[in-house]
Amino acid sequence: MFTTVLSNILSVCILAPAQLDQAYFYGFLGAASALVFCVIGSAYGTAKAGTGVASVGALRPELIMKSCIPVIMAGMIGIYGLIIAVFISTNIRYNEYTIFQGWTHLGSGLAVGLSGLAAGMCIGVIGDAGVRASAQEDKLFVTLVLMLVFSEALGLYGLIIALIMAVKKS
């Protein structure tokens, strides 16, 4: 359903003639998609990893703080979207905003949003299974942290590209 709504919105906007008002629409859509997709990924990662933390807490309460790392890392993904959404929103000025800036801000928001969604999902799945496994075997903790770092890097890649795109003026 979501993909149908998104494709209908984009097809109407792409087929319509490029006007100044559309630039604002694209810019604000980029800001919204950056925040929304990153927060969805962050929420999923937090919820999924949180179930593993709760399970570990029931079996081995001494590992509860050590097991919270995936939850913290998933929460950081939402901050990436917030950074880009604030950056885009504060750079939209009436009668100074071009259609090019609108499109680059849309691309910027989608880059960080979709990579944040993927990173959040990855952190959630790895975090859930990883904390359960490291509760059974302590040697797996370093491997868990390495996998989480590389999962977080997926979101950072999107943030870097989004920042590069968002500063483009022409």
VENZIDA-V468441 format. One record per backbone hydrogen bond with DSSP energy under -0.5 kcal/mol. CO is the residue of the C=O (numbers start at 1). NH is the residue of the N-H. Records with the same first field share a line. If there is no record, write none. Layout:
CO: NH / NH
This chain:
1: 5
2: 6
3: 7
4: 8
5: 9
6: 10
7: 11
8: 12
9: 13
10: 14
11: 15
12: 16
17: 19
19: 23
20: 23 / 24
21: 25
22: 26
23: 27
24: 28
25: 29
26: 30
27: 31
28: 32
29: 33
30: 34
31: 35
32: 36
33: 37
34: 38
35: 39
36: 40
37: 41
38: 42
39: 43
40: 44
41: 45
42: 46
43: 47
44: 48
45: 49
46: 50
47: 51
48: 52
49: 53
50: 54
51: 55
52: 56
53: 57
54: 58
55: 59
56: 60
60: 63
61: 64
63: 67
65: 68
66: 69
67: 70
68: 72
69: 73
70: 74
71: 75
72: 76
73: 77
74: 77 / 78
75: 79
76: 80
77: 80 / 81
78: 82
79: 83
80: 84
81: 85
82: 86
83: 87
84: 88
85: 89
86: 90
87: 91
88: 91
89: 92
91: 93
93: 96 / 97
98: 102
99: 103
100: 104
101: 105
102: 106
103: 107
104: 108
105: 109
106: 110
107: 111
108: 112
109: 113
110: 114
111: 115
112: 116
113: 117
114: 118
115: 119
116: 120
117: 121
118: 122
119: 123
120: 124
121: 125
122: 126
123: 127
124: 128
125: 129
126: 130
127: 131
128: 132
129: 133
130: 134
131: 135
132: 136
133: 136 / 137
137: 140
138: 141
140: 144
141: 145
142: 146
143: 147
144: 148
145: 149
146: 150
147: 151
148: 152
149: 153
150: 154
151: 154 / 155
152: 155 / 156
153: 157
154: 158
155: 159
156: 160
157: 161
158: 162
159: 163
160: 164
161: 165
162: 166
163: 167
165: 168
